[in-house]
Amino acid sequence: MRTKWAGAGLLGLLILGAGWLPARAGDSLYGKVTEVKSADVVTFDYGDGQYVLRLGGIETAKDRQLGDQAVRLVSEMVLGKNARVRFEGRGEDGLMESRLFTDDPVLGIKDVAIELVRAGLARRQGDFDFKYGELSAAENEARTARRGLWAAGQSR
């Protein structure tokens, strides 16, 4: 009888622990962007260290003028500001592929990669998209409005 209760108690603790661990582990990290290396690569300081992150799912404009605009947009959105990172994996170049979100009371919460695509300063990679098709929707919006990459005279 005693071992039955002990087993049930242990099972209960395991179930409670399993429910608690994913919430504690999470896949998001809060901190500040301390450097914008390019339109899709930033340095993120989380207090105990730093990561160099690549925004996942996008290809930035090769055109110098559009590239400079993209760097300015990313800088305005997150440089020196609080942000949240959601890790997606590690790229072939060893950088952490991630989603980067603003954490600004004025801007609200915005996905930086989606905003780059919406502005026409980046396009989504191949057939890649986020779970709810946000990149496709942003790219279609930029094409329709003829922004950035989709403006008349820009190379595709």
QUIMO-V904541 format. One record per residue. N is the residue number from 0. PHI is phi in whole degrees, 0 to 359 (NA if undefined). Layout:
N/PHI ; N/PHI
//
This chain:
0/NA ; 1/297 ; 2/291 ; 3/296 ; 4/292 ; 5/296 ; 6/296 ; 7/294 ; 8/296 ; 9/296 ; 10/299 ; 11/298 ; 12/295 ; 13/295 ; 14/294 ; 15/298 ; 16/296 ; 17/294 ; 18/287 ; 19/278 ; 20/299 ; 21/299 ; 22/292 ; 23/286 ; 24/291 ; 25/55 ; 26/230 ; 27/245 ; 28/222 ; 29/255 ; 30/179 ; 31/229 ; 32/275 ; 33/258 ; 34/204 ; 35/251 ; 36/281 ; 37/202 ; 38/298 ; 39/240 ; 40/228 ; 41/227 ; 42/258 ; 43/242 ; 44/258 ; 45/255 ; 46/101 ; 47/266 ; 48/173 ; 49/224 ; 50/235 ; 51/263 ; 52/243 ; 53/249 ; 54/291 ; 55/279 ; 56/87 ; 57/231 ; 58/238 ; 59/279 ; 60/297 ; 61/277 ; 62/298 ; 63/302 ; 64/297 ; 65/293 ; 66/298 ; 67/296 ; 68/297 ; 69/296 ; 70/298 ; 71/298 ; 72/297 ; 73/298 ; 74/300 ; 75/298 ; 76/284 ; 77/227 ; 78/297 ; 79/74 ; 80/244 ; 81/295 ; 82/209 ; 83/232 ; 84/243 ; 85/240 ; 86/285 ; 87/247 ; 88/150 ; 89/246 ; 90/281 ; 91/299 ; 92/276 ; 93/89 ; 94/284 ; 95/286 ; 96/281 ; 97/206 ; 98/254 ; 99/243 ; 100/242 ; 101/290 ; 102/223 ; 103/236 ; 104/297 ; 105/275 ; 106/288 ; 107/84 ; 108/260 ; 109/226 ; 110/276 ; 111/298 ; 112/298 ; 113/296 ; 114/293 ; 115/297 ; 116/293 ; 117/300 ; 118/280 ; 119/80 ; 120/261 ; 121/203 ; 122/232 ; 123/286 ; 124/285 ; 125/36 ; 126/266 ; 127/286 ; 128/202 ; 129/282 ; 130/309 ; 131/255 ; 132/73 ; 133/297 ; 134/293 ; 135/299 ; 136/297 ; 137/294 ; 138/293 ; 139/297 ; 140/297 ; 141/294 ; 142/297 ; 143/299 ; 144/276 ; 145/55 ; 146/265 ; 147/53 ; 148/303 ; 149/262 ; 150/290 ; 151/302 ; 152/90 ; 153/276 ; 154/284 ; 155/272
//
